[in-house]
Amino acid sequence: MKKVIILLMTVMGTLQLQAQDENFWIFLCFGQSNMAGQAPIEEQDLEVSDRYLSIATTDGGDRKLGTWRKAVPPLCRADAHLGPADWFGRTLLDVVPENVRIGIVSVAVEGCPITFFDKDQNAPLIAKEDRDWMNNILNQYGRNPYERLLSMAKIAAKDGIIKGILLHQGETDAYNDQWRKTLRKIYRDLQHELKFDSTAVPLLVGEVVRGEYGGVCAHANPTINDIQNHYPNTYVVSSEDCLPSDDNLHFSSEGYRMLGRHYALRYLEATNPQLAKICREKLAAAGLDKTSVGASSLQVETKRNGTMLSVSASEPVERVDVVSFSGQTVKTYALGGAKMFDLYLKELPKEKLVFVFQSAGGRATKDVDLSIR
């Protein structure tokens, strides 16, 4: 009887291996709002190849949890929008062999810290969450984003081969080494649970909106860029030429398309230099290797004096937005055009804040630590 059981188990294992399609490439995508996608879905985004699929990580709308669907945006939830994963897969399909399919497993929680994906500390943190809009998102993922990502990845891995992991998160908390260490732990946890070879599955980490484009969380990019110096098979995806939306926190529709292309090119550079060269040439031929972005002409000098911030600008400033490091606008000063002015800080929260100065010629940012008074 024991031999029969062993034989059955062997046959079942063989059948499972045979069910996996080595030409079905699976990519796990996770993070916060910029991975979920915050930009309008436009007509060009709705033309999707039959070779590009996503697995439903939530129920509702046009999707059923745990089932494959054509990768028509939005990918991570029915209430999300256009994100970087949309054009990541399309860009890969332009250069990989025609028998290759791409599958996306996407879980993203707007505004969440990286710890929401750490299986060993997320439960008490999520239990304390009191924002209704975030709880609505968490509820769709069973209040455990890591577990949902893992369980859907296991379903996906029955059909294909995990080829890479994409992260876009950091606007909330990528300002120290602990963020980097937590992210690496999450990668290792996924590796252990899904049993993939870490040398064959790169971790791709995307930059947030850059400071030269007015990115209010650009201060996270030095930590993001440093991660590849600490861990093998980890790569940073540049957000150069990826334009932001009006809030300077999220990318525009074209910004997400460009960011998705950057993710695809970086993945190919890490895994297949020949395909990377072809991809780069195709993007260049289509005029997509660069998006023309003029540098901001606005230059700003600030001097702190107690509860007052004295400002000297190179051109008239129309508005100043004060943004927390989590990306929330806490105050706006409407100036109507002034080159020298004072901002009173008394009513602002006692924490690190980003001051975003806006003129007709562009934007400039300054960070001010109001926890020191």
C-alpha positions as CSV (number, residue, x, y, z in Angstrom):
1,M,0.0,0.0,0.0
2,K,2.9,2.3,0.9
3,K,4.4,1.8,-2.6
4,V,1.1,2.6,-4.3
5,I,0.8,5.9,-2.4
6,I,4.4,6.8,-3.3
7,L,3.7,5.9,-6.9
8,L,0.5,8.1,-7.0
9,M,2.4,11.0,-5.4
10,T,5.1,10.7,-8.0
11,V,2.6,10.6,-10.9
12,M,0.7,13.6,-9.5
13,G,4.0,15.5,-9.1
14,T,4.9,14.7,-12.7
15,L,1.5,15.9,-13.9
16,Q,1.9,19.1,-12.0
17,L,5.3,19.7,-13.6
18,Q,3.9,19.0,-17.0
19,A,1.1,21.5,-16.4
20,Q,3.6,24.2,-16.0
21,D,4.4,26.1,-19.2
22,E,8.0,27.3,-19.3
23,N,7.0,29.8,-21.9
24,F,4.4,31.4,-19.5
25,W,6.4,34.0,-17.6
26,I,5.0,35.0,-14.3
27,F,5.8,38.4,-12.6
28,L,4.8,39.4,-9.1
29,C,4.0,43.1,-8.7
30,F,3.4,44.7,-5.3
31,G,3.6,48.1,-3.6
32,Q,1.5,51.1,-2.9
33,S,-0.4,53.7,-5.0
34,N,2.0,54.0,-7.9
35,M,2.0,50.2,-8.4
36,A,-1.8,50.1,-8.2
37,G,-1.9,52.9,-10.8
38,Q,-3.5,56.3,-10.4
39,A,-3.7,57.7,-13.9
40,P,-6.6,57.6,-16.4
41,I,-6.9,54.6,-18.6
42,E,-6.9,55.8,-22.2
43,E,-8.0,54.2,-25.5
44,Q,-4.5,53.0,-26.4
45,D,-4.2,51.2,-23.0
46,L,-7.2,49.0,-23.9
47,E,-5.6,47.2,-26.8
48,V,-4.1,44.1,-25.1
49,S,-2.6,41.0,-26.6
50,D,-4.1,37.6,-25.9
51,R,-0.6,36.7,-24.7
52,Y,-0.8,39.2,-21.9
53,L,-2.7,37.9,-18.8
54,S,-3.3,38.9,-15.2
55,I,-4.6,36.8,-12.4
56,A,-7.4,38.3,-10.4
57,T,-6.2,39.1,-6.8
58,T,-9.6,40.4,-5.8
59,D,-13.2,39.7,-6.5
60,G,-15.6,42.1,-8.2
61,G,-16.2,43.8,-11.5
62,D,-14.8,41.9,-14.4
63,R,-12.7,39.5,-12.3
64,K,-13.0,36.5,-10.1
65,L,-10.4,35.8,-7.4
66,G,-7.7,33.3,-8.5
67,T,-8.6,33.2,-12.2
68,W,-6.7,34.4,-15.2
69,R,-8.1,37.2,-17.3
70,K,-6.8,39.2,-20.2
71,A,-4.5,42.0,-18.8
72,V,-6.9,44.8,-19.6
73,P,-6.3,47.6,-17.1
74,P,-6.8,48.0,-14.2
75,L,-4.7,45.0,-13.2
76,C,-4.5,44.9,-9.4
77,R,-8.2,45.7,-8.6
78,A,-11.3,46.7,-10.4
79,D,-11.2,50.1,-8.7
80,A,-7.6,50.9,-9.6
81,H,-6.3,52.7,-12.7
82,L,-3.4,52.6,-15.2
83,G,-0.1,51.6,-13.6
84,P,3.5,50.6,-14.6
85,A,2.7,46.8,-14.9
86,D,0.4,47.5,-17.9
87,W,3.2,48.6,-20.2
88,F,5.8,46.4,-18.6
89,G,4.2,43.3,-20.1
90,R,3.4,44.9,-23.4
91,T,7.0,46.0,-23.8
92,L,8.3,42.5,-23.1
93,L,5.9,41.0,-25.6
94,D,7.3,43.2,-28.3
95,V,10.7,41.4,-28.1
96,V,10.3,38.0,-26.6
97,P,9.6,34.9,-28.8
98,E,6.0,34.7,-30.0
99,N,5.4,31.5,-28.0
100,V,6.0,33.4,-24.8
101,R,3.0,34.6,-22.7
102,I,3.3,37.1,-19.8
103,G,1.3,36.8,-16.6
104,I,1.0,39.4,-13.9
105,V,0.1,38.9,-10.2
106,S,-0.5,42.3,-8.7
107,V,-1.3,43.4,-5.1
108,A,-1.0,47.0,-4.1
109,V,-2.3,49.1,-1.2
110,E,-2.4,52.8,-1.6
111,G,-0.4,54.7,1.1
112,C,0.8,51.6,2.8
113,P,4.2,51.2,4.5
114,I,6.5,48.3,3.4
115,T,5.7,46.5,6.7
116,F,2.1,45.7,5.4
117,F,3.9,43.1,3.2
118,D,6.0,41.7,6.0
119,K,4.2,38.6,7.2
120,D,5.8,38.7,10.6
121,Q,4.6,42.2,11.6
122,N,1.8,43.2,9.4
123,A,-1.2,41.8,11.4
124,P,-1.1,44.2,14.4
125,L,-0.3,47.2,12.1
126,I,-3.2,46.5,9.8
127,A,-5.5,45.9,12.8
128,K,-4.7,49.5,14.0
129,E,-5.5,51.0,10.6
130,D,-8.4,53.5,11.1
131,R,-8.6,55.2,7.6
132,D,-11.9,54.0,5.9
133,W,-10.5,54.3,2.4
134,M,-7.5,52.1,3.2
135,N,-9.6,49.6,5.1
136,N,-11.7,49.3,2.1
137,I,-8.7,48.3,0.0
138,L,-7.3,46.0,2.8
139,N,-10.7,44.2,3.0
140,Q,-10.5,43.4,-0.7
141,Y,-7.2,41.6,0.0
142,G,-8.5,39.7,3.1
143,R,-6.7,42.3,5.3
144,N,-3.4,40.6,4.5
145,P,-1.7,41.8,1.3
146,Y,1.3,39.5,1.7
147,E,-0.8,36.4,2.1
148,R,-2.9,37.4,-0.9
149,L,0.1,38.0,-3.1
150,L,1.6,34.7,-2.0
151,S,-1.6,32.6,-2.5
152,M,-2.2,34.1,-5.9
153,A,1.4,33.5,-6.9
154,K,1.1,29.8,-5.9
155,I,-1.9,29.5,-8.2
156,A,-0.1,31.3,-11.0
157,A,3.0,29.1,-10.5
158,K,1.0,26.0,-11.3
159,D,0.6,27.3,-14.8
160,G,3.9,29.1,-15.5
161,I,7.3,30.0,-14.2
162,I,8.0,32.9,-11.8
163,K,10.5,35.1,-13.7
164,G,10.7,38.3,-11.6
165,I,9.4,40.5,-8.9
166,L,8.5,44.2,-9.4
167,L,8.1,46.6,-6.5
168,H,7.0,50.2,-6.6
169,Q,6.7,51.4,-3.0
170,G,8.6,53.9,-0.9
171,E,6.8,57.2,-0.9
172,T,5.6,56.4,2.6
173,D,8.7,55.1,4.3
174,A,11.8,54.6,2.0
175,Y,14.0,56.9,4.0
176,N,16.3,54.6,6.0
177,D,18.1,51.3,6.0
178,Q,15.2,49.5,7.8
179,W,13.0,49.9,4.7
180,R,15.7,48.2,2.6
181,K,16.1,45.4,5.1
182,T,12.4,44.8,5.3
183,L,12.0,44.7,1.6
184,R,14.8,42.1,1.3
185,K,13.1,40.0,4.0
186,I,9.9,40.0,2.0
187,Y,11.8,38.9,-1.1
188,R,13.4,36.0,1.0
189,D,10.0,35.1,2.4
190,L,8.5,34.8,-1.1
191,Q,11.5,32.8,-2.2
192,H,11.1,30.4,0.6
193,E,7.4,29.9,0.2
194,L,7.4,29.7,-3.7
195,K,10.7,27.8,-3.9
196,F,12.2,29.8,-6.7
197,D,15.9,30.3,-7.5
198,S,17.0,33.7,-6.3
199,T,19.7,33.9,-9.0
200,A,17.0,33.5,-11.7
201,V,14.4,35.8,-10.3
202,P,15.5,39.4,-10.1
203,L,14.0,42.0,-7.8
204,L,13.2,45.2,-9.7
205,V,12.7,48.3,-7.5
206,G,11.3,51.5,-9.1
207,E,12.2,55.0,-8.3
208,V,9.5,57.4,-7.2
209,V,8.8,60.7,-9.1
210,R,12.1,62.5,-9.4
211,G,12.9,65.8,-7.8
212,E,13.6,67.6,-11.1
213,Y,10.0,66.9,-12.0
214,G,8.7,68.3,-8.7
215,G,8.4,64.9,-7.1
216,V,7.2,65.5,-3.5
217,C,8.7,62.2,-2.3
218,A,11.9,62.3,-4.3
219,H,13.8,62.1,-1.0
220,A,13.1,58.4,-1.1
221,N,15.2,57.8,-4.2
222,P,18.6,57.8,-2.6
223,T,17.5,54.9,-0.4
224,I,15.9,53.1,-3.3
225,N,19.0,53.6,-5.4
226,D,21.2,52.2,-2.7
227,I,19.4,48.9,-2.4
228,Q,21.3,47.4,-5.4
229,N,24.5,48.0,-3.6
230,H,23.6,45.6,-0.8
231,Y,21.8,42.7,-2.4
232,P,22.5,40.4,-5.3
233,N,20.2,40.2,-8.3
234,T,18.4,43.5,-7.2
235,Y,18.0,46.3,-9.7
236,V,16.8,49.8,-9.6
237,V,14.4,51.0,-12.3
238,S,14.9,54.7,-13.2
239,S,11.9,57.1,-13.3
240,E,13.8,59.5,-15.6
241,D,11.5,60.9,-18.2
242,C,8.5,59.6,-16.3
243,L,6.3,62.6,-16.0
244,P,4.1,63.1,-12.9
245,S,0.4,64.0,-12.6
246,D,-0.6,67.3,-11.1
247,D,-0.1,66.1,-7.6
248,N,3.6,65.4,-8.2
249,L,3.3,62.2,-6.2
250,H,1.9,59.9,-8.8
251,F,2.8,59.5,-12.5
252,S,0.7,60.6,-15.4
253,S,-0.7,58.1,-17.9
254,E,2.3,58.6,-20.2
255,G,4.5,58.6,-17.2
256,Y,3.3,55.1,-16.2
257,R,3.7,53.9,-19.8
258,M,7.3,55.1,-19.8
259,L,7.9,53.6,-16.3
260,G,6.6,50.3,-17.5
261,R,9.0,50.3,-20.4
262,H,11.8,51.1,-18.0
263,Y,10.9,48.1,-15.9
264,A,10.8,45.8,-19.0
265,L,14.2,47.1,-20.3
266,R,15.8,46.7,-16.8
267,Y,14.5,43.2,-16.5
268,L,15.9,42.3,-19.9
269,E,19.2,44.0,-19.1
270,A,19.4,41.7,-16.0
271,T,18.4,38.5,-17.7
272,N,19.0,38.7,-21.5
273,P,21.3,41.4,-22.8
274,Q,20.6,40.4,-26.4
275,L,16.8,41.0,-26.0
276,A,17.6,44.2,-24.0
277,K,19.5,45.5,-27.0
278,I,16.6,44.8,-29.3
279,C,14.2,46.4,-26.9
280,R,16.3,49.5,-26.6
281,E,16.6,49.8,-30.3
282,K,12.8,49.4,-30.8
283,L,12.1,52.1,-28.1
284,A,14.6,54.4,-29.7
285,A,13.1,53.9,-33.2
286,A,9.7,54.7,-31.8
287,G,11.0,57.9,-30.1
288,L,10.4,56.3,-26.7
289,D,13.9,56.3,-25.3
290,K,13.4,59.9,-24.2
291,T,10.5,62.1,-23.2
292,S,11.3,65.7,-23.8
293,V,11.3,67.3,-20.4
294,G,12.6,70.8,-19.8
295,A,14.5,71.5,-16.7
296,S,12.8,73.8,-14.2
297,S,14.1,77.3,-14.3
298,L,12.9,78.0,-10.7
299,Q,15.7,78.3,-8.1
300,V,14.7,78.7,-4.4
301,E,16.7,79.6,-1.3
302,T,15.2,79.3,2.2
303,K,16.2,80.4,5.6
304,R,14.5,79.1,8.8
305,N,14.0,81.5,11.7
306,G,11.9,79.9,14.4
307,T,8.3,79.6,13.2
308,M,9.1,81.5,10.0
309,L,10.6,80.4,6.7
310,S,12.1,83.2,4.6
311,V,12.1,82.5,0.9
312,S,14.1,84.0,-2.0
313,A,13.2,82.8,-5.5
314,S,14.7,83.3,-8.9
315,E,11.3,84.1,-10.4
316,P,7.7,84.8,-9.1
317,V,6.3,81.9,-7.1
318,E,2.5,81.4,-7.6
319,R,1.9,78.7,-5.0
320,V,3.6,76.7,-2.3
321,D,2.3,73.2,-1.3
322,V,3.5,71.7,1.9
323,V,3.5,67.9,1.7
324,S,4.2,65.2,4.3
325,F,6.7,62.4,3.6
326,S,3.7,60.1,3.2
327,G,2.5,62.2,0.3
328,Q,-0.4,64.1,1.9
329,T,-0.7,67.8,1.3
330,V,-1.1,69.5,4.7
331,K,-1.2,73.2,3.6
332,T,-1.2,75.4,0.5
333,Y,0.0,79.0,0.4
334,A,-1.4,81.0,-2.5
335,L,1.0,83.8,-3.3
336,G,-0.1,85.2,-6.7
337,G,3.5,85.8,-7.8
338,A,6.3,86.8,-5.3
339,K,10.1,86.4,-5.4
340,M,10.7,87.2,-1.7
341,F,8.3,86.2,1.0
342,D,7.9,84.6,4.4
343,L,5.9,81.5,5.3
344,Y,4.6,81.1,8.8
345,L,5.0,77.6,10.1
346,K,3.3,77.7,13.4
347,E,0.2,75.7,12.4
348,L,2.1,73.0,10.5
349,P,2.7,69.6,12.0
350,K,6.0,69.0,13.9
351,E,7.5,66.6,11.4
352,K,9.7,66.5,8.3
353,L,7.8,68.3,5.5
354,V,8.5,68.9,1.8
355,F,7.8,72.5,0.5
356,V,6.9,72.5,-3.2
357,F,7.4,75.9,-4.9
358,Q,5.6,76.4,-8.2
359,S,6.2,79.2,-10.7
360,A,5.3,79.6,-14.4
361,G,8.8,78.2,-15.2
362,G,8.6,75.0,-13.2
363,R,8.9,73.6,-9.7
364,A,11.4,73.4,-6.9
365,T,11.4,71.5,-3.7
366,K,12.9,72.0,-0.2
367,D,12.6,69.7,2.8
368,V,12.2,71.3,6.2
369,D,12.4,69.4,9.5
370,L,9.8,71.0,11.8
371,S,10.3,68.4,14.5
372,I,13.2,70.6,15.5
373,R,11.8,73.9,16.7
